[in-house]
Amino acid sequence: MSPWFAVRPVAAGVWIVAEPGHVSSWLVAGRDRAVLIDTGLGIRPVREVAEAACGLPVDHAVLTHHHLDHIGGNAEFSSVSAHRTFPTSAVATAERSSYLGYMRALLAAAPAYRDLDRRFFHLLDADSDPRELPVDVERWVRPGPDPGPAPAPLDDGDVIDLGGRTLTVLHTPGHSPDSICLFDDRDGVLFAGDTVNTGPIYAQAPECDLADFARSTARLAGLDASLVCLGHFGRALAEPRYLRDVAEGFERLAAGDPTIELRGGRDCDDDEVREAVFDRFTVLLPAR
């Protein structure tokens, strides 16, 4: 098993495949086959890790959106699927270079945080404690991962049949125009991509849209979910009520609620942002 990943079952036929401190992919198995939701950064091979966890071939991946930390392992799979608005442009080397700087800064801060966590907070676990970077990580920056097969187009309402278990595609723009979530119709597990997170939710990029975010999160809050599986930060799982909390926050943001606390901050590219503060999460907004 690769030391880069943290893998564990979280529900029947569902595993987290985490690149701790960075991004989590989700492995879902039915009776006949399994699918990986997002393929991660592509720093280390992910397919063999997924197949070892579930004991089934994993030859298909579904992408929640086009950002570099969700598509890096695409070339390992025979086929991938994404929303039909998924852009075809390649990830720029500069984007990976910027993110590598963030990874190194995170590792530099980790020892002090671990000491504080052991003494006071007790929040870190195998899913969230960042791993040392592979010695050949510069190869991930340039030339970078093979982009893999062109994604087959998905539409809202499409169903992915795994045998005795289906995943319904929910188009949830806001974080990006092509963002989707996947809902496990049998067990009520929601795979939320980057539409919902328990740290900062990224809404600061030019492609982000607050009105879309408000509509998408309101839709998710109306689901009969049992568990929410997330893509980033230290808490990879959330209870269904959390969807309502996030939807209410975006409803207030879209309405321009002047009582929302705003503070200065920076995102993972070290760009200046405004951070809207709520009780259980924050939302990153453009600096101006």
C-alpha distance (Angstrom), angle and dihedral (degrees) to the residues before:
residue distance angle dihedral
M1 . . .
S2 3.79 . .
P3 3.83 114.6 .
W4 3.81 88.3 -143.7
F5 3.82 94.4 70.2
A6 3.80 133.6 60.4
V7 3.80 110.7 -151.3
R8 3.79 129.2 -177.8
P9 3.81 139.4 145.6
V10 3.82 114.8 -102.3
A11 3.84 100.5 175.5
A12 3.79 138.2 -3.5
G13 3.79 106.0 -51.4
V14 3.82 93.7 -6.5
W15 3.82 126.1 109.1
I16 3.78 132.6 179.0
V17 3.81 112.3 -132.6
A18 3.79 100.6 -166.4
E19 3.77 132.1 -174.2
P20 3.80 90.1 -158.5
G21 3.77 115.8 -122.1
H22 3.80 91.6 10.0
V23 3.81 121.4 52.1
S24 3.79 141.8 -23.7
S25 3.78 126.0 -140.2
W26 3.80 120.8 -164.5
L27 3.79 127.9 -134.8
V28 3.81 117.1 -155.2
A29 3.80 123.6 -174.2
G30 3.78 130.3 -166.3
R31 3.78 129.2 179.6
D32 3.79 95.3 -79.0
R33 3.78 108.0 26.3
A34 3.77 147.0 -4.8
V35 3.78 133.0 -129.2
L36 3.80 131.8 -158.8
I37 3.80 115.8 -136.0
D38 3.82 105.0 -144.3
T39 3.79 122.7 -8.4
G40 3.80 100.4 -129.9
L41 3.76 130.1 -136.8
G42 3.79 97.9 -37.4
I43 3.81 93.0 -128.5
R44 3.81 90.3 126.0
P45 3.84 131.2 14.1
V46 3.78 111.1 -84.7
R47 3.81 105.2 -179.9
E48 3.81 95.2 71.4
V49 3.81 89.2 49.8
A50 3.80 91.6 51.9
E51 3.80 93.7 47.4
A52 3.79 91.9 49.3
A53 3.81 89.8 53.1
C54 3.80 99.0 50.1
G55 3.81 102.7 26.4
L56 3.81 92.2 -131.4
P57 3.79 133.1 101.6
V58 3.80 110.4 -92.9
D59 3.78 105.1 -161.5
H60 3.83 98.7 146.3
A61 3.81 131.9 64.1
V62 3.80 130.2 -171.4
L63 3.80 117.7 -150.7
T64 3.79 121.2 -145.7
H65 3.82 90.6 -158.9
H66 3.80 143.2 -26.2
H67 3.83 104.1 -92.0
L68 3.79 117.3 128.2
D69 3.80 96.4 -112.6
H70 3.82 91.8 58.5
I71 3.83 101.5 45.5
G72 3.82 106.9 39.8
G73 3.81 96.7 108.2
N74 3.81 97.6 45.3
A75 3.81 95.0 115.1
E76 3.82 90.9 64.2
F77 3.81 91.6 67.3
S78 3.79 130.4 77.3
S79 3.79 90.2 -138.6
V80 3.78 139.2 7.0
S81 3.80 132.0 -168.3
A82 3.80 132.0 -154.9
H83 3.77 139.2 159.9
R84 3.79 112.3 -66.7
T85 3.84 90.4 -112.6
F86 3.83 90.6 61.5
P87 3.83 104.5 132.0
T88 3.78 119.5 -119.9
S89 3.82 97.2 -148.8
A90 3.81 116.2 113.9
V91 3.79 123.6 -112.1
A92 3.81 108.6 -98.6
T93 3.80 118.6 -118.8
A94 3.81 87.8 -127.4
E95 3.82 90.0 62.7
R96 3.80 92.3 55.7
S97 3.79 91.1 43.5
S98 3.80 90.4 53.3
Y99 3.79 91.6 48.6
L100 3.81 91.6 48.9
G101 3.80 87.4 57.3
Y102 3.80 88.7 53.9
M103 3.81 91.5 49.5
R104 3.78 91.3 52.6
A105 3.80 92.1 47.9
L106 3.80 89.5 50.0
L107 3.81 91.7 52.4
A108 3.80 91.3 47.7
A109 3.81 90.0 54.9
A110 3.81 95.1 42.6
P111 3.85 100.8 83.9
A112 3.81 93.5 56.2
Y113 3.79 91.0 44.7
R114 3.82 92.0 48.9
D115 3.80 90.5 53.1
L116 3.81 91.7 50.9
D117 3.79 91.8 44.3
R118 3.82 93.6 51.8
R119 3.78 90.9 50.4
F120 3.79 103.3 38.9
F121 3.81 120.3 1.0
H122 3.84 111.4 33.1
L123 3.80 94.6 -160.3
L124 3.81 103.7 124.5
D125 3.78 119.4 96.1
A126 3.79 137.5 157.7
D127 3.82 91.2 -77.2
S128 3.80 94.0 57.2
D129 3.81 110.1 25.5
P130 3.83 104.6 100.0
R131 3.81 119.4 -120.5
E132 3.78 126.0 -136.2
L133 3.79 113.6 -90.8
P134 3.81 118.3 -104.6
V135 3.79 112.8 -103.0
D136 3.81 90.9 -118.8
V137 3.80 94.9 51.6
E138 3.82 91.5 123.6
R139 3.82 87.3 71.6
W140 3.80 86.8 64.3
V141 3.81 88.9 59.8
R142 3.80 96.9 44.8
P143 2.98 125.7 48.6
G144 3.81 84.9 0.4
P145 3.81 130.7 -163.2
D146 3.78 121.6 -36.4
P147 3.84 105.9 -102.1
G148 3.79 91.5 -132.6
P149 3.81 127.5 -156.4
A150 3.78 122.0 -10.9
P151 3.82 107.9 -98.5
A152 3.79 118.5 -105.5
P153 3.82 108.0 -123.1
L154 3.79 121.4 -103.2
D155 3.79 128.2 -165.3
D156 3.77 132.9 -159.1
G157 3.79 108.7 -79.8
D158 3.80 96.7 23.5
V159 3.80 113.9 141.3
I160 3.81 126.6 -140.2
D161 3.81 110.0 -154.5
L162 3.80 116.4 -150.9
G163 3.81 95.6 170.8
G164 3.80 115.3 -85.3
R165 3.80 88.4 5.4
T166 3.80 131.1 67.2
L167 3.78 133.9 -167.5
T168 3.80 117.7 -150.7
V169 3.80 118.5 -149.7
L170 3.82 115.1 -127.7
H171 3.80 115.8 -169.3
T172 3.82 103.7 -141.1
P173 3.82 110.2 172.8
G174 3.79 119.3 -175.6
H175 3.78 105.8 90.0
S176 3.80 86.8 48.4
P177 3.81 133.1 -13.3
D178 3.82 91.7 -110.0
S179 3.83 97.4 47.7
I180 3.78 116.9 134.4
C181 3.77 136.4 177.0
L182 3.80 125.6 -153.9
F183 3.80 123.8 -138.5
D184 3.79 122.3 -156.4
D185 3.80 101.1 -137.4
R186 3.81 93.9 -163.7
D187 3.79 102.2 49.2
G188 3.81 103.2 17.8
V189 3.81 96.2 -118.3
L190 3.81 113.6 154.3
F191 3.81 120.2 -153.5
A192 3.78 101.1 -157.4
G193 3.81 105.0 -173.0
D194 3.81 107.6 -162.4
T195 3.80 95.0 -38.4
V196 3.82 88.1 93.9
N197 3.81 128.7 24.7
T198 3.78 136.4 161.7
G199 3.79 96.3 -132.7
P200 3.79 121.0 44.3
I201 3.80 114.1 -26.0
Y202 3.79 108.0 -140.1
A203 3.83 112.2 -124.5
Q204 3.81 98.4 140.5
A205 3.81 103.3 93.1
P206 3.81 121.6 97.4
E207 3.83 90.4 -112.0
C208 3.83 92.1 56.1
D209 3.80 119.3 99.6
L210 3.81 124.4 -164.3
A211 3.81 95.1 -159.6
D212 3.80 90.0 52.5
F213 3.79 90.1 46.2
A214 3.80 90.4 53.0
R215 3.82 92.6 50.2
S216 3.80 93.5 44.6
T217 3.79 96.5 47.7
A218 3.82 91.2 45.7
R219 3.80 87.8 55.0
L220 3.80 91.8 50.8
A221 3.79 91.3 48.3
G222 3.81 88.6 58.9
L223 3.80 94.0 58.4
D224 3.78 122.3 105.3
A225 3.80 91.0 -122.7
S226 3.78 126.5 169.8
L227 3.82 98.9 -172.1
V228 3.82 136.2 8.7
C229 3.82 119.8 -143.2
L230 3.80 115.4 -158.7
G231 3.78 136.9 -162.3
H232 3.79 105.8 -137.9
F233 3.78 150.9 33.9
G234 3.78 133.0 19.5
R235 3.80 99.9 -49.7
A236 3.79 108.4 59.7
L237 3.82 94.9 172.4
A238 3.79 131.6 54.5
E239 3.78 136.5 179.8
P240 3.83 119.3 -112.0
R241 3.81 93.8 -104.6
Y242 3.78 88.5 66.3
L243 3.81 89.3 70.5
R244 3.80 89.2 62.6
D245 3.82 91.2 49.1
V246 3.81 91.3 53.7
A247 3.81 93.1 44.4
E248 3.79 91.3 52.0
G249 3.81 90.3 50.1
F250 3.80 93.0 52.5
E251 3.79 91.2 44.9
R252 3.81 88.5 57.4
L253 3.81 92.5 45.8
A254 3.80 93.7 49.1
A255 3.82 89.5 49.7
G256 3.82 91.3 51.6
D257 3.81 95.4 -117.9
P258 3.83 104.3 -166.0
T259 3.82 93.1 -157.3
I260 3.83 94.0 69.8
E261 3.81 111.4 111.2
L262 3.82 111.9 -119.4
R263 3.79 124.1 -167.7
G264 3.76 135.6 171.9
G265 3.78 120.3 -97.0
R266 3.80 147.3 145.7
D267 3.79 133.0 -117.1
C268 3.82 129.3 -138.7
D269 3.82 90.2 -81.3
D270 3.82 88.0 56.0
D271 3.79 89.9 -114.6
E272 3.78 118.2 149.3
V273 3.81 114.1 -105.6
R274 3.78 141.5 165.7
E275 3.79 114.2 -115.2
A276 3.81 119.8 -148.3
V277 3.80 108.0 -150.4
F278 3.80 124.2 -143.0
D279 3.79 130.0 168.2
R280 3.82 97.1 -95.2
F281 3.81 105.8 16.7
T282 3.77 143.9 9.8
V283 3.80 133.3 -131.3
L284 3.81 121.5 -140.9
L285 3.81 114.0 -137.5
P286 3.81 132.8 -178.4
A287 3.79 113.8 -75.6
R288 3.81 89.4 -120.7
